[in-house]
Every structure is written in structure tokens, then in C-alpha cells.
Amino acid sequence: MSSETLEDRYQTVGSPLLEDPKMRIRSVDVSYANNQAIFDVNLDIGKNQVISMIGPSGCGKSTFLRCLNRMNDTIDICKVTGQILLDDEDIYSKNLDVVELRARVGMVFQKPNPFPKSIYENVAYGARIHGLTDNKVQLDELVEGSLIKCGLWKEVQDRLEEPATGLSGGQQQRLCIARAIAVNPEVILMDEPCSALDPIATATVEELISELSENFTIAIVTHSMQQAARVSQRTAYFHLGKLIEVNDTSQVFTNPEHALTEEYITGRIG
């Protein structure tokens, strides 16, 4: 009979903490009314690195991701405790401007959600709100540069005034990424950004993630272990609201340290 205790089974292994991270997460709990969804998560997110968060459906990975730019603030019954630092600044400080935080920590959602505006206005919107440009020439350059970074410019340069909703699903998702990077964020959060896309569009977005990681810190939630293996340097495995393992992606998928991670990777749970 195994001597493993319940505490042993949910003890985090791997290397959750880094020497000089972009974000530090310490003792974070998340509850919805009386139901706790996240339990005592400690994790560092490295600068200019892609970290994937994987785990069974309902394990809390998306809930945790939403803590990183205070998207959970929009849910009245949600309570977040613990500490989350962005470059040593507490993002849950009462003195922090949440609008500014969400410019610094952008979000790309599961389903492409372009604004009901033109392609141009989708990208320009954030820059206007935050006063990032002084004139139309600068704004044009910012829009063009953001679309180039997302590999969309050649496809839409003659259609900038057309509705963004007329783009294909993959193009819409790349437009949403262009919209996110137009305000020059430091971190980009992606919540299953390819789940609504076909394989060709998925491959395009994955290539884009790799390119963007040269200039941005990226945290991605994905249901696809293959995607996590392709795009990330580190992988965090969540199970029943607990962070179980954090390690180099190659190790998580070839030699996981935790029994629960191995059971998920090999398809025995999930």
C-alpha cells in the first residue's frame, strides 16, 4: 500500500521560482463566493519567455490567468488573496490604476473578439485611449507596425477601413493580438487563443507567439499539450486548483517529476 499522503500528492515540484522574473505570484488563493478555485499558488513568470499553463478542464488555469491583469475584478463574487508583483509592483495595490495595468498586461481571449469597427480602428483604439501618439502620422505608423508584427499587414493594407468582422477567424485573432501589442504591453496573456481556429490558422498564431516572445513576456493557457510543447519554454501543470508542477517544457513532457503530471501527460487523467 502506498505511503503517499494527500499532502504529498498535491505538493508542487519543479522550479516555480526564478532569479529575476517579470511577474512574481505568491500564496494566491481565488474563491467564488464559498467555492475555492485556486489554492496557494506560488509561481514566477520569466522575462521574454513563454510559459504554458496546462491541465484538465476546470482545473483553474484560466481563473489563475485572469488574476494576472485583474480580469477577475469584473466578477462580483470573486475574491483574490495573496500577492502578484509586476516588476516588484503589487498589481492589487489600491493605488494602482487598473486601466493602466491592463495596458501593461494585455489579454487575448479564446474566441476572437474584434470591436465592431474598422480594421484600422481596432488597432488604433488603445493608442487613442492611452494617448500614445501625438498625431495621425504617428497613429498610422503604430497601426502599420502592429499589423506587420502580427503578419497581417500585407493581407489587410488595402482594407483598413473595412469592418474587422469581415476577416477570417485566424485573421481576427491575429488582429486581436495586434490590438493588444499596439499599446506596447510588457506581458501578453492568452487564454486558449487557438481553440476556435483551424490547423493552418493555429500554426500561424503559434509562429507569431514565438516571434513576439523576443519582445514580450507571454503566458498562455492551452488545452493542447502539443501546442504547449511547441511554443513555450516553461510549462505549469494545474490540477483541482493547485499548481502541481512547473518545469522546463521539455522535461514536463518527457520526464515529469510529479505522478499527477505524468498521469495527465499519458492520458490517464484529464
KOLKE-611003 format. One record per residue (C-alpha): residue in three letters; x, y, z. Coordinates in steps of 0.5 Angstrom, whole numbers, plus 2048, in hexadecimal, padded with zeros to 3 digits. Example, Ala and Ser with C-alpha at 12.3 -4.5 7.8 and 13.67 -1.06 7.14 Angstrom:
REM residues 2
<atom dodren="ALA" east="819" north="7F7" up="810"/>
<atom dodren="SER" east="81B" north="7FE" up="80E"/>
This chain:
REM residues 270
<atom dodren="MET" east="800" north="800" up="800"/>
<atom dodren="SER" east="803" north="807" up="7FE"/>
<atom dodren="SER" east="805" north="80B" up="804"/>
<atom dodren="GLU" east="804" north="811" up="800"/>
<atom dodren="THR" east="7FF" north="816" up="803"/>
<atom dodren="LEU" east="7FA" north="81B" up="800"/>
<atom dodren="GLU" east="7FF" north="821" up="802"/>
<atom dodren="ASP" east="805" north="81D" up="7FE"/>
<atom dodren="ARG" east="800" north="81C" up="7F8"/>
<atom dodren="TYR" east="7FF" north="824" up="7F8"/>
<atom dodren="GLN" east="806" north="826" up="7F9"/>
<atom dodren="THR" east="809" north="82B" up="7F4"/>
<atom dodren="VAL" east="80F" north="828" up="7F1"/>
<atom dodren="GLY" east="814" north="82B" up="7EC"/>
<atom dodren="SER" east="816" north="832" up="7EC"/>
<atom dodren="PRO" east="811" north="837" up="7ED"/>
<atom dodren="LEU" east="815" north="83D" up="7EF"/>
<atom dodren="LEU" east="81A" north="841" up="7EA"/>
<atom dodren="GLU" east="820" north="845" up="7EC"/>
<atom dodren="ASP" east="81E" north="84C" up="7E8"/>
<atom dodren="PRO" east="816" north="84A" up="7E6"/>
<atom dodren="LYS" east="812" north="84F" up="7E2"/>
<atom dodren="MET" east="80C" north="84D" up="7E7"/>
<atom dodren="ARG" east="80C" north="84A" up="7EE"/>
<atom dodren="ILE" east="806" north="846" up="7F1"/>
<atom dodren="ARG" east="806" north="845" up="7F8"/>
<atom dodren="SER" east="801" north="841" up="7FC"/>
<atom dodren="VAL" east="7FB" north="843" up="7F7"/>
<atom dodren="ASP" east="7F4" north="840" up="7F9"/>
<atom dodren="VAL" east="7EE" north="841" up="7F5"/>
<atom dodren="SER" east="7E7" north="840" up="7F7"/>
<atom dodren="TYR" east="7E0" north="841" up="7F4"/>
<atom dodren="ALA" east="7DB" north="842" up="7FA"/>
<atom dodren="ASN" east="7DC" north="83C" up="7FE"/>
<atom dodren="ASN" east="7E0" north="838" up="7F9"/>
<atom dodren="GLN" east="7E7" north="838" up="7F9"/>
<atom dodren="ALA" east="7EA" north="837" up="7F2"/>
<atom dodren="ILE" east="7F2" north="839" up="7F3"/>
<atom dodren="PHE" east="7F6" north="836" up="7F9"/>
<atom dodren="ASP" east="7FC" north="839" up="7FB"/>
<atom dodren="VAL" east="800" north="83A" up="7F4"/>
<atom dodren="ASN" east="807" north="83D" up="7F4"/>
<atom dodren="LEU" east="80A" north="83E" up="7ED"/>
<atom dodren="ASP" east="80F" north="842" up="7E9"/>
<atom dodren="ILE" east="80E" north="844" up="7E2"/>
<atom dodren="GLY" east="814" north="846" up="7DF"/>
<atom dodren="LYS" east="816" north="84C" up="7DA"/>
<atom dodren="ASN" east="815" north="84B" up="7D3"/>
<atom dodren="GLN" east="813" north="844" up="7D4"/>
<atom dodren="VAL" east="80D" north="840" up="7D2"/>
<atom dodren="ILE" east="80A" north="83C" up="7D8"/>
<atom dodren="SER" east="804" north="837" up="7D6"/>
<atom dodren="MET" east="7FF" north="835" up="7DB"/>
<atom dodren="ILE" east="7FC" north="82E" up="7DA"/>
<atom dodren="GLY" east="7F7" north="82A" up="7DE"/>
<atom dodren="PRO" east="7F0" north="826" up="7DE"/>
<atom dodren="SER" east="7EA" north="82A" up="7DC"/>
<atom dodren="GLY" east="7E8" north="82E" up="7E3"/>
<atom dodren="CYS" east="7EF" north="82E" up="7E6"/>
<atom dodren="GLY" east="7EF" north="835" up="7E7"/>
<atom dodren="LYS" east="7F4" north="837" up="7E2"/>
<atom dodren="SER" east="7F0" north="83C" up="7DE"/>
<atom dodren="THR" east="7EE" north="83F" up="7E5"/>
<atom dodren="PHE" east="7F5" north="840" up="7E7"/>
<atom dodren="LEU" east="7F7" north="843" up="7E0"/>
<atom dodren="ARG" east="7F1" north="848" up="7E2"/>
<atom dodren="CYS" east="7F5" north="84A" up="7E8"/>
<atom dodren="LEU" east="7FB" north="84D" up="7E5"/>
<atom dodren="ASN" east="7F7" north="853" up="7E2"/>
<atom dodren="ARG" east="7F2" north="853" up="7E7"/>
<atom dodren="MET" east="7EC" north="851" up="7E2"/>
<atom dodren="ASN" east="7E9" north="84D" up="7E8"/>
<atom dodren="ASP" east="7E7" north="854" up="7EB"/>
<atom dodren="THR" east="7E2" north="854" up="7E6"/>
<atom dodren="ILE" east="7DE" north="84E" up="7EA"/>
<atom dodren="ASP" east="7DB" north="851" up="7F0"/>
<atom dodren="ILE" east="7DB" north="84A" up="7F4"/>
<atom dodren="CYS" east="7E3" north="849" up="7F2"/>
<atom dodren="LYS" east="7E8" north="84A" up="7F8"/>
<atom dodren="VAL" east="7EF" north="84A" up="7F6"/>
<atom dodren="THR" east="7F4" north="84A" up="7FC"/>
<atom dodren="GLY" east="7FC" north="849" up="7FC"/>
<atom dodren="GLN" east="801" north="84E" up="7F8"/>
<atom dodren="ILE" east="802" north="84F" up="7F1"/>
<atom dodren="LEU" east="808" north="853" up="7EF"/>
<atom dodren="LEU" east="80A" north="856" up="7E8"/>
<atom dodren="ASP" east="811" north="859" up="7E8"/>
<atom dodren="ASP" east="810" north="859" up="7F0"/>
<atom dodren="GLU" east="80A" north="85D" up="7F0"/>
<atom dodren="ASP" east="804" north="85A" up="7F3"/>
<atom dodren="ILE" east="7FE" north="85A" up="7EE"/>
<atom dodren="TYR" east="7F9" north="859" up="7F3"/>
<atom dodren="SER" east="7FB" north="860" up="7F7"/>
<atom dodren="LYS" east="7F5" north="865" up="7F8"/>
<atom dodren="ASN" east="7FA" north="86A" up="7F5"/>
<atom dodren="LEU" east="7FB" north="866" up="7EE"/>
<atom dodren="ASP" east="7F6" north="868" up="7E8"/>
<atom dodren="VAL" east="7F3" north="862" up="7E5"/>
<atom dodren="VAL" east="7F2" north="865" up="7DE"/>
<atom dodren="GLU" east="7FA" north="866" up="7DE"/>
<atom dodren="LEU" east="7FB" north="85F" up="7E1"/>
<atom dodren="ARG" east="7F7" north="85C" up="7DB"/>
<atom dodren="ALA" east="7FB" north="860" up="7D6"/>
<atom dodren="ARG" east="802" north="85E" up="7D9"/>
<atom dodren="VAL" east="7FF" north="856" up="7DA"/>
<atom dodren="GLY" east="7FB" north="855" up="7D3"/>
<atom dodren="MET" east="7F6" north="850" up="7D2"/>
<atom dodren="VAL" east="7F4" north="84B" up="7CC"/>
<atom dodren="PHE" east="7EE" north="847" up="7CD"/>
<atom dodren="GLN" east="7EB" north="840" up="7CB"/>
<atom dodren="LYS" east="7E7" north="843" up="7C6"/>
<atom dodren="PRO" east="7E9" north="849" up="7C1"/>
<atom dodren="ASN" east="7E5" north="84F" up="7C3"/>
<atom dodren="PRO" east="7E7" north="855" up="7BF"/>
<atom dodren="PHE" east="7E3" north="85B" up="7C0"/>
<atom dodren="PRO" east="7DD" north="85D" up="7BB"/>
<atom dodren="LYS" east="7E2" north="862" up="7B8"/>
<atom dodren="SER" east="7E6" north="862" up="7B2"/>
<atom dodren="ILE" east="7ED" north="85E" up="7B2"/>
<atom dodren="TYR" east="7F1" north="865" up="7B3"/>
<atom dodren="GLU" east="7EC" north="867" up="7B9"/>
<atom dodren="ASN" east="7ED" north="860" up="7BC"/>
<atom dodren="VAL" east="7F5" north="861" up="7BD"/>
<atom dodren="ALA" east="7F4" north="869" up="7BE"/>
<atom dodren="TYR" east="7EF" north="869" up="7C3"/>
<atom dodren="GLY" east="7F4" north="867" up="7C9"/>
<atom dodren="ALA" east="7F9" north="86C" up="7C7"/>
<atom dodren="ARG" east="7F4" north="872" up="7C7"/>
<atom dodren="ILE" east="7F1" north="870" up="7CE"/>
<atom dodren="HIS" east="7F8" north="870" up="7D1"/>
<atom dodren="GLY" east="7FB" north="876" up="7CD"/>
<atom dodren="LEU" east="801" north="872" up="7CA"/>
<atom dodren="THR" east="801" north="876" up="7C3"/>
<atom dodren="ASP" east="801" north="87E" up="7C2"/>
<atom dodren="ASN" east="7FE" north="87E" up="7BB"/>
<atom dodren="LYS" east="7FB" north="87A" up="7B5"/>
<atom dodren="VAL" east="802" north="878" up="7B2"/>
<atom dodren="GLN" east="804" north="875" up="7B9"/>
<atom dodren="LEU" east="7FE" north="871" up="7B9"/>
<atom dodren="ASP" east="7FE" north="86F" up="7B2"/>
<atom dodren="GLU" east="806" north="86C" up="7B4"/>
<atom dodren="LEU" east="803" north="869" up="7BA"/>
<atom dodren="VAL" east="7FE" north="865" up="7B7"/>
<atom dodren="GLU" east="802" north="863" up="7B1"/>
<atom dodren="GLY" east="808" north="861" up="7B6"/>
<atom dodren="SER" east="803" north="85D" up="7BA"/>
<atom dodren="LEU" east="800" north="859" up="7B4"/>
<atom dodren="ILE" east="807" north="858" up="7B1"/>
<atom dodren="LYS" east="809" north="855" up="7B8"/>
<atom dodren="CYS" east="803" north="850" up="7B7"/>
<atom dodren="GLY" east="804" north="84E" up="7B0"/>
<atom dodren="LEU" east="7FD" north="852" up="7AE"/>
<atom dodren="TRP" east="800" north="858" up="7AA"/>
<atom dodren="LYS" east="800" north="855" up="7A3"/>
<atom dodren="GLU" east="7F9" north="852" up="7A4"/>
<atom dodren="VAL" east="7F6" north="858" up="7A6"/>
<atom dodren="GLN" east="7F9" north="85E" up="7A4"/>
<atom dodren="ASP" east="7F4" north="860" up="79F"/>
<atom dodren="ARG" east="7EE" north="85E" up="7A3"/>
<atom dodren="LEU" east="7F0" north="862" up="7A9"/>
<atom dodren="GLU" east="7E9" north="866" up="7A9"/>
<atom dodren="GLU" east="7E5" north="85F" up="7A8"/>
<atom dodren="PRO" east="7E2" north="85C" up="7AE"/>
<atom dodren="ALA" east="7E6" north="858" up="7B2"/>
<atom dodren="THR" east="7E1" north="853" up="7B3"/>
<atom dodren="GLY" east="7E2" north="851" up="7AB"/>
<atom dodren="LEU" east="7E8" north="84E" up="7AD"/>
<atom dodren="SER" east="7E9" north="846" up="7AD"/>
<atom dodren="GLY" east="7EA" north="843" up="7B4"/>
<atom dodren="GLY" east="7F1" north="843" up="7B4"/>
<atom dodren="GLN" east="7F2" north="84A" up="7B2"/>
<atom dodren="GLN" east="7ED" north="84C" up="7B7"/>
<atom dodren="GLN" east="7F1" north="849" up="7BC"/>
<atom dodren="ARG" east="7F8" north="84C" up="7BA"/>
<atom dodren="LEU" east="7F4" north="853" up="7B9"/>
<atom dodren="CYS" east="7F2" north="852" up="7C1"/>
<atom dodren="ILE" east="7FA" north="851" up="7C2"/>
<atom dodren="ALA" east="7FC" north="857" up="7BE"/>
<atom dodren="ARG" east="7F7" north="85B" up="7C2"/>
<atom dodren="ALA" east="7FA" north="858" up="7C9"/>
<atom dodren="ILE" east="801" north="85A" up="7C7"/>
<atom dodren="ALA" east="7FF" north="861" up="7C4"/>
<atom dodren="VAL" east="7FF" north="863" up="7CB"/>
<atom dodren="ASN" east="806" north="861" up="7CC"/>
<atom dodren="PRO" east="805" north="85C" up="7D2"/>
<atom dodren="GLU" east="80A" north="858" up="7D6"/>
<atom dodren="VAL" east="806" north="852" up="7D7"/>
<atom dodren="ILE" east="801" north="84F" up="7D2"/>
<atom dodren="LEU" east="7FC" north="84A" up="7D5"/>
<atom dodren="MET" east="7F9" north="845" up="7D0"/>
<atom dodren="ASP" east="7F3" north="840" up="7D2"/>
<atom dodren="GLU" east="7F3" north="83A" up="7CD"/>
<atom dodren="PRO" east="7F4" north="83F" up="7C7"/>
<atom dodren="CYS" east="7F4" north="83A" up="7C2"/>
<atom dodren="SER" east="7EE" north="835" up="7C4"/>
<atom dodren="ALA" east="7E9" north="839" up="7BF"/>
<atom dodren="LEU" east="7EE" north="838" up="7BA"/>
<atom dodren="ASP" east="7EF" north="833" up="7B4"/>
<atom dodren="PRO" east="7F6" north="830" up="7B4"/>
<atom dodren="ILE" east="7F9" north="835" up="7AF"/>
<atom dodren="ALA" east="7F7" north="83B" up="7B3"/>
<atom dodren="THR" east="7F9" north="838" up="7B9"/>
<atom dodren="ALA" east="800" north="836" up="7B6"/>
<atom dodren="THR" east="801" north="83E" up="7B4"/>
<atom dodren="VAL" east="7FF" north="840" up="7BB"/>
<atom dodren="GLU" east="804" north="83B" up="7BE"/>
<atom dodren="GLU" east="809" north="83E" up="7BA"/>
<atom dodren="LEU" east="807" north="845" up="7BC"/>
<atom dodren="ILE" east="808" north="843" up="7C3"/>
<atom dodren="SER" east="80F" north="841" up="7C2"/>
<atom dodren="GLU" east="811" north="848" up="7BF"/>
<atom dodren="LEU" east="80D" north="84C" up="7C4"/>
<atom dodren="SER" east="811" north="849" up="7CA"/>
<atom dodren="GLU" east="817" north="84C" up="7C7"/>
<atom dodren="ASN" east="814" north="853" up="7CA"/>
<atom dodren="PHE" east="80E" north="851" up="7CE"/>
<atom dodren="THR" east="80D" north="84C" up="7D4"/>
<atom dodren="ILE" east="808" north="847" up="7D3"/>
<atom dodren="ALA" east="803" north="843" up="7D7"/>
<atom dodren="ILE" east="7FF" north="83E" up="7D3"/>
<atom dodren="VAL" east="7F9" north="839" up="7D5"/>
<atom dodren="THR" east="7F8" north="834" up="7D1"/>
<atom dodren="HIS" east="7F4" north="82D" up="7D0"/>
<atom dodren="SER" east="7F9" north="82B" up="7CB"/>
<atom dodren="MET" east="7FF" north="827" up="7CE"/>
<atom dodren="GLN" east="803" north="827" up="7C7"/>
<atom dodren="GLN" east="802" north="82F" up="7C7"/>
<atom dodren="ALA" east="805" north="830" up="7CE"/>
<atom dodren="ALA" east="80B" north="82B" up="7CB"/>
<atom dodren="ARG" east="80C" north="830" up="7C5"/>
<atom dodren="VAL" east="80B" north="837" up="7C8"/>
<atom dodren="SER" east="80D" north="837" up="7CF"/>
<atom dodren="GLN" east="814" north="837" up="7D3"/>
<atom dodren="ARG" east="811" north="835" up="7D9"/>
<atom dodren="THR" east="80A" north="831" up="7DB"/>
<atom dodren="ALA" east="806" north="831" up="7E1"/>
<atom dodren="TYR" east="801" north="82C" up="7E3"/>
<atom dodren="PHE" east="7FB" north="82D" up="7E7"/>
<atom dodren="HIS" east="7F6" north="828" up="7EA"/>
<atom dodren="LEU" east="7F0" north="82A" up="7EE"/>
<atom dodren="GLY" east="7F2" north="831" up="7EF"/>
<atom dodren="LYS" east="7F9" north="82F" up="7F1"/>
<atom dodren="LEU" east="800" north="830" up="7EE"/>
<atom dodren="ILE" east="803" north="829" up="7ED"/>
<atom dodren="GLU" east="809" north="82A" up="7E9"/>
<atom dodren="VAL" east="80D" north="830" up="7E6"/>
<atom dodren="ASN" east="813" north="82E" up="7E2"/>
<atom dodren="ASP" east="816" north="82F" up="7DB"/>
<atom dodren="THR" east="811" north="82D" up="7D6"/>
<atom dodren="SER" east="816" north="827" up="7D3"/>
<atom dodren="GLN" east="816" north="824" up="7DA"/>
<atom dodren="VAL" east="80F" north="824" up="7DB"/>
<atom dodren="PHE" east="80D" north="821" up="7D5"/>
<atom dodren="THR" east="813" north="81C" up="7D5"/>
<atom dodren="ASN" east="815" north="81B" up="7DD"/>
<atom dodren="PRO" east="80F" north="81E" up="7E1"/>
<atom dodren="GLU" east="811" north="81E" up="7E9"/>
<atom dodren="HIS" east="80A" north="81D" up="7EB"/>
<atom dodren="ALA" east="806" north="817" up="7EB"/>
<atom dodren="LEU" east="800" north="81B" up="7E9"/>
<atom dodren="THR" east="803" north="81F" up="7E4"/>
<atom dodren="GLU" east="805" north="818" up="7E1"/>
<atom dodren="GLU" east="7FE" north="815" up="7E1"/>
<atom dodren="TYR" east="7FC" north="81C" up="7DD"/>
<atom dodren="ILE" east="801" north="81B" up="7D8"/>
<atom dodren="THR" east="800" north="814" up="7D7"/>
<atom dodren="GLY" east="7F8" north="815" up="7D6"/>
<atom dodren="ARG" east="7F6" north="811" up="7DD"/>
<atom dodren="ILE" east="7F3" north="817" up="7E0"/>
<atom dodren="GLY" east="7F0" north="81D" up="7DC"/>
